Amino acid sequence: MFQKLLSEYLGTLLLVFSVVGSGIMAENLSPTNEGVVLLANAIATGAMLYVIISIFSPISGAHFNPIVSLYFRLKSKITSIEMSLFIILQIIGGISGVIIANYIFNDLFIEFSDKQRTGLNIHISEIIASVGLLLTIVLSLRAKRDPAIAVALYITGAYWFTSSTSFANPAVTISRSLTNTFTGIDPAHILGFIVSQIIGLIIAFLILRLFNE
């Protein structure tokens, strides 16, 4: 269990560190071109996802995401205690990652974001992003394909085809409220994102039942 929890902590730390750090670096290098910033952010995030899923999947299953852990709890793949501990460590790991990224680029630990991410269209985008992520994970496992490749490619693409830039992860959402940079989210908008992600989980669960999953 210690190794599983450590894997979930480190994996989520590295995920958020790559999201926030690459966003800051890209914004520093291309301050007037948000397209370039988003492209760099997407590539860095996808690359890190491939790495952390590849190295930690044999240990913890490489969830790094509360809705993924909740899905596998609903399918009785993990216990309630495991799910709860995973989610706690995912959130702590995400916060650790954003603190490190903030500090190495801006010489501060926490800066609450004022970036506006709200509206019905944004929330629907998060629902779609979350459904797609869960379908990608579960069906790639069913097909006995490498989920690291599938998830990395999905998230890299979803940065571009969703108006919310595909957070699809409550731990990441909470963490990104602590950086007032390109990748941030106003703390007032966290709840709307998390509710949307949970709705996405429910829809994905129902769709996957049609596939006998």
Contacts in CASP RR format, 6 or more apart in sequence:
PFRMAT RR
TARGET T0000
AUTHOR 0000-0000-0000
METHOD contacts of the structure
MODEL  1
MFQKLLSEYLGTLLLVFSVVGSGIMAENLSPTNEGVVLLANAIATGAMLY
VIISIFSPISGAHFNPIVSLYFRLKSKITSIEMSLFIILQIIGGISGVII
ANYIFNDLFIEFSDKQRTGLNIHISEIIASVGLLLTIVLSLRAKRDPAIA
VALYITGAYWFTSSTSFANPAVTISRSLTNTFTGIDPAHILGFIVSQIIG
LIIAFLILRLFNE
1 82 0 8 1.000
1 85 0 8 1.000
3 59 0 8 1.000
3 60 0 8 1.000
4 59 0 8 1.000
4 60 0 8 1.000
4 61 0 8 1.000
4 82 0 8 1.000
4 86 0 8 1.000
5 60 0 8 1.000
5 85 0 8 1.000
5 86 0 8 1.000
5 89 0 8 1.000
7 56 0 8 1.000
7 59 0 8 1.000
7 60 0 8 1.000
7 61 0 8 1.000
7 62 0 8 1.000
8 56 0 8 1.000
8 60 0 8 1.000
8 63 0 8 1.000
8 64 0 8 1.000
8 86 0 8 1.000
8 89 0 8 1.000
8 90 0 8 1.000
9 89 0 8 1.000
9 90 0 8 1.000
9 92 0 8 1.000
9 93 0 8 1.000
9 96 0 8 1.000
10 52 0 8 1.000
10 56 0 8 1.000
10 93 0 8 1.000
11 52 0 8 1.000
11 56 0 8 1.000
11 62 0 8 1.000
11 64 0 8 1.000
11 93 0 8 1.000
12 64 0 8 1.000
12 65 0 8 1.000
12 89 0 8 1.000
12 90 0 8 1.000
12 91 0 8 1.000
12 93 0 8 1.000
12 94 0 8 1.000
12 97 0 8 1.000
12 171 0 8 1.000
12 172 0 8 1.000
13 93 0 8 1.000
13 94 0 8 1.000
13 96 0 8 1.000
13 97 0 8 1.000
13 100 0 8 1.000
14 48 0 8 1.000
14 51 0 8 1.000
14 52 0 8 1.000
14 97 0 8 1.000
15 45 0 8 1.000
15 48 0 8 1.000
15 49 0 8 1.000
15 52 0 8 1.000
15 64 0 8 1.000
15 94 0 8 1.000
15 172 0 8 1.000
16 93 0 8 1.000
16 94 0 8 1.000
16 95 0 8 1.000
16 96 0 8 1.000
16 97 0 8 1.000
16 98 0 8 1.000
16 101 0 8 1.000
16 171 0 8 1.000
16 172 0 8 1.000
16 175 0 8 1.000
16 176 0 8 1.000
17 48 0 8 1.000
17 97 0 8 1.000
17 98 0 8 1.000
17 100 0 8 1.000
17 101 0 8 1.000
18 44 0 8 1.000
18 45 0 8 1.000
18 47 0 8 1.000
18 48 0 8 1.000
19 41 0 8 1.000
19 44 0 8 1.000
19 45 0 8 1.000
19 48 0 8 1.000
19 172 0 8 1.000
19 176 0 8 1.000
19 183 0 8 1.000
20 97 0 8 1.000
20 98 0 8 1.000
20 101 0 8 1.000
20 102 0 8 1.000
20 175 0 8 1.000
20 176 0 8 1.000
20 179 0 8 1.000
20 181 0 8 1.000
20 183 0 8 1.000
20 184 0 8 1.000
21 44 0 8 1.000
21 101 0 8 1.000
21 104 0 8 1.000
21 105 0 8 1.000
21 183 0 8 1.000
22 40 0 8 1.000
22 41 0 8 1.000
22 43 0 8 1.000
22 44 0 8 1.000
22 45 0 8 1.000
23 37 0 8 1.000
23 40 0 8 1.000
23 41 0 8 1.000
23 44 0 8 1.000
23 181 0 8 1.000
23 182 0 8 1.000
23 183 0 8 1.000
24 101 0 8 1.000
24 105 0 8 1.000
24 106 0 8 1.000
24 179 0 8 1.000
24 181 0 8 1.000
24 182 0 8 1.000
24 183 0 8 1.000
25 40 0 8 1.000
25 105 0 8 1.000
26 36 0 8 1.000
26 37 0 8 1.000
26 38 0 8 1.000
26 39 0 8 1.000
26 40 0 8 1.000
26 41 0 8 1.000
26 182 0 8 1.000
27 37 0 8 1.000
27 181 0 8 1.000
27 182 0 8 1.000
28 105 0 8 1.000
29 40 0 8 1.000
30 36 0 8 1.000
30 37 0 8 1.000
30 40 0 8 1.000
34 182 0 8 1.000
37 182 0 8 1.000
38 159 0 8 1.000
38 160 0 8 1.000
38 165 0 8 1.000
41 159 0 8 1.000
41 182 0 8 1.000
41 183 0 8 1.000
42 155 0 8 1.000
42 156 0 8 1.000
42 157 0 8 1.000
42 159 0 8 1.000
42 160 0 8 1.000
43 156 0 8 1.000
45 155 0 8 1.000
45 156 0 8 1.000
45 159 0 8 1.000
46 152 0 8 1.000
46 153 0 8 1.000
46 155 0 8 1.000
46 156 0 8 1.000
47 152 0 8 1.000
49 148 0 8 1.000
49 151 0 8 1.000
49 152 0 8 1.000
49 155 0 8 1.000
50 148 0 8 1.000
50 149 0 8 1.000
50 151 0 8 1.000
50 152 0 8 1.000
51 148 0 8 1.000
52 62 0 8 1.000
52 64 0 8 1.000
53 62 0 8 1.000
53 64 0 8 1.000
53 147 0 8 1.000
53 148 0 8 1.000
53 151 0 8 1.000
53 152 0 8 1.000
54 146 0 8 1.000
54 148 0 8 1.000
56 62 0 8 1.000
56 64 0 8 1.000
57 147 0 8 1.000
57 148 0 8 1.000
60 86 0 8 1.000
62 147 0 8 1.000
62 148 0 8 1.000
63 69 0 8 1.000
63 72 0 8 1.000
63 86 0 8 1.000
63 90 0 8 1.000
64 90 0 8 1.000
64 169 0 8 1.000
64 171 0 8 1.000
65 90 0 8 1.000
65 133 0 8 1.000
65 168 0 8 1.000
65 169 0 8 1.000
65 170 0 8 1.000
65 171 0 8 1.000
65 172 0 8 1.000
66 86 0 8 1.000
66 87 0 8 1.000
66 90 0 8 1.000
66 91 0 8 1.000
66 169 0 8 1.000
66 170 0 8 1.000
66 171 0 8 1.000
67 130 0 8 1.000
67 134 0 8 1.000
67 168 0 8 1.000
67 169 0 8 1.000
67 170 0 8 1.000
67 197 0 8 1.000
67 198 0 8 1.000
67 200 0 8 1.000
67 201 0 8 1.000
68 133 0 8 1.000
68 134 0 8 1.000
68 137 0 8 1.000
69 78 0 8 1.000
69 82 0 8 1.000
69 83 0 8 1.000
69 86 0 8 1.000
69 87 0 8 1.000
69 90 0 8 1.000
70 83 0 8 1.000
70 87 0 8 1.000
70 201 0 8 1.000
71 134 0 8 1.000
71 138 0 8 1.000
71 201 0 8 1.000
71 204 0 8 1.000
71 205 0 8 1.000
72 78 0 8 1.000
72 83 0 8 1.000
73 79 0 8 1.000
73 80 0 8 1.000
73 82 0 8 1.000
73 83 0 8 1.000
74 205 0 8 1.000
75 213 0 8 1.000
78 86 0 8 1.000
87 171 0 8 1.000
90 171 0 8 1.000
91 170 0 8 1.000
91 171 0 8 1.000
91 174 0 8 1.000
91 175 0 8 1.000
93 171 0 8 1.000
93 175 0 8 1.000
94 171 0 8 1.000
94 172 0 8 1.000
94 174 0 8 1.000
94 175 0 8 1.000
95 174 0 8 1.000
95 175 0 8 1.000
95 178 0 8 1.000
97 175 0 8 1.000
98 110 0 8 1.000
98 175 0 8 1.000
98 176 0 8 1.000
98 178 0 8 1.000
98 179 0 8 1.000
99 109 0 8 1.000
99 110 0 8 1.000
99 178 0 8 1.000
101 179 0 8 1.000
102 108 0 8 1.000
102 109 0 8 1.000
102 110 0 8 1.000
102 111 0 8 1.000
102 178 0 8 1.000
102 179 0 8 1.000
102 181 0 8 1.000
103 109 0 8 1.000
106 181 0 8 1.000
110 178 0 8 1.000
110 179 0 8 1.000
111 178 0 8 1.000
111 179 0 8 1.000
111 180 0 8 1.000
112 177 0 8 1.000
112 178 0 8 1.000
112 180 0 8 1.000
112 187 0 8 1.000
113 176 0 8 1.000
113 177 0 8 1.000
113 178 0 8 1.000
113 179 0 8 1.000
113 180 0 8 1.000
113 181 0 8 1.000
113 184 0 8 1.000
113 185 0 8 1.000
113 186 0 8 1.000
113 187 0 8 1.000
114 180 0 8 1.000
114 186 0 8 1.000
115 180 0 8 1.000
115 182 0 8 1.000
115 184 0 8 1.000
115 185 0 8 1.000
115 186 0 8 1.000
116 186 0 8 1.000
116 189 0 8 1.000
117 164 0 8 1.000
117 184 0 8 1.000
117 185 0 8 1.000
117 186 0 8 1.000
117 189 0 8 1.000
117 193 0 8 1.000
118 186 0 8 1.000
118 188 0 8 1.000
118 189 0 8 1.000
118 192 0 8 1.000
121 163 0 8 1.000
122 163 0 8 1.000
122 164 0 8 1.000
123 164 0 8 1.000
123 192 0 8 1.000
123 193 0 8 1.000
123 195 0 8 1.000
123 196 0 8 1.000
124 196 0 8 1.000
125 162 0 8 1.000
125 163 0 8 1.000
125 164 0 8 1.000
125 166 0 8 1.000
126 162 0 8 1.000
126 164 0 8 1.000
126 166 0 8 1.000
126 167 0 8 1.000
126 168 0 8 1.000
126 192 0 8 1.000
126 193 0 8 1.000
126 196 0 8 1.000
126 197 0 8 1.000
126 200 0 8 1.000
127 196 0 8 1.000
127 197 0 8 1.000
127 199 0 8 1.000
127 200 0 8 1.000
127 203 0 8 1.000
128 162 0 8 1.000
128 200 0 8 1.000
129 158 0 8 1.000
129 162 0 8 1.000
129 164 0 8 1.000
129 166 0 8 1.000
129 167 0 8 1.000
129 168 0 8 1.000
130 168 0 8 1.000
130 196 0 8 1.000
130 197 0 8 1.000
130 199 0 8 1.000
130 200 0 8 1.000
130 201 0 8 1.000
130 204 0 8 1.000
131 200 0 8 1.000
131 203 0 8 1.000
131 204 0 8 1.000
131 207 0 8 1.000
132 154 0 8 1.000
132 158 0 8 1.000
132 168 0 8 1.000
132 204 0 8 1.000
133 151 0 8 1.000
133 154 0 8 1.000
133 155 0 8 1.000
133 158 0 8 1.000
133 166 0 8 1.000
133 168 0 8 1.000
134 200 0 8 1.000
134 201 0 8 1.000
134 204 0 8 1.000
134 205 0 8 1.000
134 208 0 8 1.000
135 204 0 8 1.000
135 207 0 8 1.000
135 208 0 8 1.000
136 147 0 8 1.000
136 150 0 8 1.000
136 151 0 8 1.000
136 154 0 8 1.000
137 147 0 8 1.000
137 150 0 8 1.000
137 151 0 8 1.000
138 204 0 8 1.000
138 208 0 8 1.000
138 213 0 8 1.000
139 208 0 8 1.000
139 211 0 8 1.000
139 213 0 8 1.000
140 146 0 8 1.000
140 147 0 8 1.000
140 150 0 8 1.000
140 151 0 8 1.000
141 147 0 8 1.000
142 211 0 8 1.000
142 213 0 8 1.000
155 166 0 8 1.000
155 168 0 8 1.000
157 166 0 8 1.000
158 165 0 8 1.000
158 166 0 8 1.000
158 168 0 8 1.000
159 165 0 8 1.000
159 166 0 8 1.000
164 193 0 8 1.000
167 173 0 8 1.000
167 176 0 8 1.000
167 185 0 8 1.000
167 193 0 8 1.000
167 197 0 8 1.000
168 197 0 8 1.000
169 197 0 8 1.000
170 193 0 8 1.000
170 194 0 8 1.000
170 197 0 8 1.000
170 198 0 8 1.000
173 185 0 8 1.000
173 190 0 8 1.000
173 193 0 8 1.000
173 194 0 8 1.000
173 197 0 8 1.000
174 190 0 8 1.000
174 194 0 8 1.000
176 183 0 8 1.000
176 184 0 8 1.000
176 185 0 8 1.000
177 184 0 8 1.000
177 185 0 8 1.000
177 186 0 8 1.000
177 187 0 8 1.000
177 190 0 8 1.000
185 193 0 8 1.000
END
